[in-house]
Amino acid sequence: MCLPLAPAALAAELTLGLTGGVTLVGEQDVKLVRFGADRELVALDERRGEEPSPGPLAGLTLTAWGVPWPWLGVQLDGLYWTSTTTVTGPADGARLGIDQARAAFLLSVLGRVALDDARGAFFYGGLGGGLVWSRVSPGGDDLGPGVGVVAGVAVPLAARVRLRVELRYLVAPDVDASARPGLRAETSGSADGNPAHTLFGPHLDTQFVPLLVGLDWVF
């Protein structure tokens, strides 16, 4: 049974959802840094334009529509995703896998437009920001600001169940290597063809494009 939404399609409501999908990663510049026993820098080798592999993403989404108008909403996301960048090692030429994990807490302002009053489908989009925790292994941890844009389509499946299909664009801060003995990695977004680099500068330009599917419970 589909949820009738005329004009309830844009009624005030609260939804809680699960989100999952795959994250495409923009090109990255990678620095391989080697520290000595006294944590002094002994070697630095840079790789430009590396292409990380796509990785999975999962999250929780809480959305409140109708604040104060039914077509306007706010959304709180908790997201976690991973990816891997494989580069050539500086010494023997062996391939080195650099694992990356990130968790983001984002608050977004959304707007929506009804697409099908009979079925209750609507298009939505918006932008927001928050905090992103990043871990690069071997490398280091970082906590910094993040920004994002979201666009999607929502279609009711039952009286209180809604399907979402989303496309996002997320920007996270770069990750510097912690000064510990051994080989470590630093990652940043590639400056070439990178809109985040132009808008936010060289320290907030690591790009991600998640392709997501979500299921919401409508209260």
N, C-alpha and C positions, 0 to 999 in steps of 0.2 A: 504494500500500500504506500502510495506516495503522499507526501505532506503537501496539502493545498496551501498556496502562498499568494493569494490575490485578495487583499493586499498584504496578507501575513508574511509574504516573502521578505519584506523589509521591516518586520516587527522587532521590537526590543526583545533581546534574548541573551542567554549566556550559554556558551558551548565549551566543552572540554574534549580534547581529541588526542589521538595517537598519530604520529607522523613517521614515515620511513621512506627511504629511497636511496639514490646514489648521488654522489657529489663529484662533479667535474672540477678540476683544479687548473687555474691559470698557470702559465709558465713562471718558473721560479729561478732566481739566482741563488746559488748555493756556495758558501765558503766552507772549505775544509780547514779547520784550525787545529794545530797540534800544540799542546802545552807540555812543558817539561815537569820534572818532579817538584820544582819549586813554583809551579803554576805560571811560569814565564812563557810568553809566546815564542815558539821556536820555528814554526812554519805556517804559511798561509797559502792556500791554493783555491782559486775561484773558478766556478763553473757558471756560465750564463745561459739562460734560455732552456733550462731543464724542464721536462714535461712529466710531472707526477702522474701516477696512475689514479684512476677514479677510485673512490672508496665509499663505504656505506655510511648512512646518516640515520639517526633515530632521534625522536624528540617528543615532548609534550607541549600542547598548545591550549591556552585558555583565552577565549575571546568573549568580549562583552560588546554587543551591538545595541545601538540606541542611546548614545551618550553625547549630546541630548537628542539627536535625530536618528531615526531608524536606519538610515543609510550610512551612518558614521559609527565606527567602532574602534576599540583599542584591543591589542593582542599581546599577550605575554608568552614568549617561547623559551623553552629550555631545549637546546640542541646539542648533540654530540656526534662528531664525525671523525673519520680517520682517512689517511692516504699514505702512500709510500713514494719517495723519490729515489731512483736508482742512478748512481753516478759512478764514474771510473775513479778508483782510488789513486792517491797521489804517488804511491811508491811502486807497487808491482802491477798496476793497471787492472787489478781485480775489481769486480763490480761490488759497490757498497750500497746497501739498502738503508735509507734514512726514513724511519717511521715517524709519522706525524699524527698527533691526536689533538682535537680541539673541543672545548665545551663553551657554548655561548648562552648568555641570558639576555634576551632582546625584548624591548618594548616598542611596539609599532602602532602607528595611527593608520587606520584603514578606511576606505570608502568602498561602497558596493552599488551595483546597478542590476536590477532584475533582468534576466534573460528570457525566462519562460514563466509567466504568471501561473499557468495551469499546473506545472510540475514544481515550481518553486526554485528553479535554478537561478543562480546569480553569478556575475563576475565581480571579483574584488581585487583591490590592490592598495599598496601603501608603502610607507618607509618608516624606518626606526633605527634604533641604536641601543647599545648596552655594553656589556663586558664580555671579553673573550679570553679564556684561559687556553694557552697553547703549550704543547710539549713536543720537542724534537729529540729523537733518540737515535744515535748518541748526539747530544747537544745541550739543551737546557729547557727551562720553563719560562713562561712570560704571562703576565696578566695585563691587559690593556683594553682600550676602547675598540668597539666594532660597530660597523654600520651595515645596513641591509635594505634591500628593496624586494618586495614580494608581489606576485600577481598570480591569480588562480581562478578556478571555476568550482563552485560548490553545487552539488545536486543531491536532494533528499532521496534516500533509499527506503526509509520507513518513517513512521510518525515522529520518531525522535533520533533517527540516525541519518547522518549526512556524509556524503563522500566529497573529499576535496582533492583536486589535482593542482599542484603548485609548481611554479618556477621561481627561484630566488637568485639574488645576486648578493653575496656576502663579502665583506672586506674585513680582514683581521690584521693585527699588528705583526711585524716581523719578529723573529725569535733569534736572539743573540746566544752564542755559546757560553756556557758557564766555564770559568777558569779552573778546570780540573785536569790532572795529568792524563795524557793520551789524546787520541784523535776525536774531535768533536765537530759538529756541523752548525752552521748558521743558515737560516732561510729567509728570503724576502721575495716580494713580487718582482718579476722582470719589468724593467722600465719601458721596454718596447711595446707600443700599442696597449698600454695599461691605463685606462681612465682613472683608476684609483690613485695611481702614482701622480697624475696631473692634479687631481682634486685634493688629495690629502697629504701628498709628500712622500718621501722615500721610506718612511718608517711605518706607514699604515697603507700598504698596497698589496698585500697577499690576497689574491682573488679566489673565490669559490662560486660555483654555479650548481646548487642542488636541484635535482629533479625529484619531486616528492609526491606521495599519495598519502592522504590522511583520512581517518574516520572520526567523526565528531558525534558526541552525545549532546542533544539539545535539551536544556533544562526548561 
